[in-house]
Amino acid sequence: MIESIAVANLTCAIVCAKWALDLGASQVRQMLFLFAGLLFGPLPLLVLYVYSIENAKKRGWVGGRLV
């Protein structure tokens, strides 16, 4: 049970760090998202998702349009 939670949090941490890199975050913010993913699991992914939607909306990209 604990091993599966640890693997899920590790996966979330890696995805958070990669997504922060794609969104143009600094290395310090990438490391913060990595540690946040290790500790809190999918919650930092939600934060990054909302950030990417707001960023797309601000720039007028397709991902920021409301249907």
C-alpha positions as CSV (number, residue, x, y, z in Angstrom):
1,M,0.0,0.0,0.0
2,I,2.7,2.5,1.0
3,E,4.8,1.5,-1.9
4,S,2.1,2.3,-4.4
5,I,1.5,5.8,-2.8
6,A,5.3,6.4,-2.9
7,V,5.4,5.5,-6.6
8,A,2.4,7.7,-7.4
9,N,3.9,10.6,-5.6
10,L,7.3,10.1,-7.3
11,T,5.5,10.0,-10.7
12,C,3.6,13.2,-9.8
13,A,6.9,14.9,-8.8
14,I,8.6,14.0,-12.1
15,V,5.7,15.2,-14.1
16,C,5.5,18.4,-12.1
17,A,9.1,19.2,-12.6
18,K,8.9,18.5,-16.4
19,W,5.7,20.5,-16.7
20,A,7.2,23.4,-14.8
21,L,10.2,23.3,-17.2
22,D,7.8,23.4,-20.2
23,L,6.0,26.4,-18.7
24,G,9.3,28.3,-18.4
25,A,9.8,28.2,-14.7
26,S,13.2,28.8,-13.2
27,Q,15.3,25.9,-11.8
28,V,14.4,26.9,-8.3
29,R,10.7,26.7,-9.0
30,Q,11.2,23.4,-10.8
31,M,12.8,22.0,-7.7
32,L,10.0,23.4,-5.5
33,F,7.4,21.7,-7.7
34,L,9.4,18.5,-7.6
35,F,9.4,18.5,-3.8
36,A,5.8,19.6,-3.7
37,G,4.9,16.6,-5.9
38,L,6.8,14.3,-3.6
39,L,4.9,15.6,-0.6
40,F,1.4,16.4,-1.9
41,G,1.0,14.2,-4.9
42,P,-1.4,15.5,-7.6
43,L,-2.1,18.9,-5.9
44,P,0.8,20.7,-7.6
45,L,-0.3,19.2,-10.9
46,L,-3.6,21.1,-10.4
47,V,-1.7,24.3,-9.6
48,L,0.3,23.9,-12.8
49,Y,-2.8,23.1,-14.8
50,V,-4.5,26.3,-13.7
51,Y,-1.4,28.3,-14.3
52,S,-1.1,27.0,-17.9
53,I,-4.8,27.7,-18.6
54,E,-4.4,31.3,-17.2
55,N,-1.2,31.7,-19.2
56,A,-3.0,30.6,-22.4
57,K,-5.9,32.9,-21.7
58,K,-3.7,35.8,-21.2
59,R,-1.8,35.2,-24.5
60,G,-5.0,34.4,-26.5
61,W,-4.0,30.9,-27.3
62,V,-6.4,28.1,-28.1
63,G,-6.1,26.4,-24.7
64,G,-7.4,29.5,-22.9
65,R,-10.7,29.8,-24.7
66,L,-13.9,28.9,-23.0
67,V,-16.3,26.7,-24.8
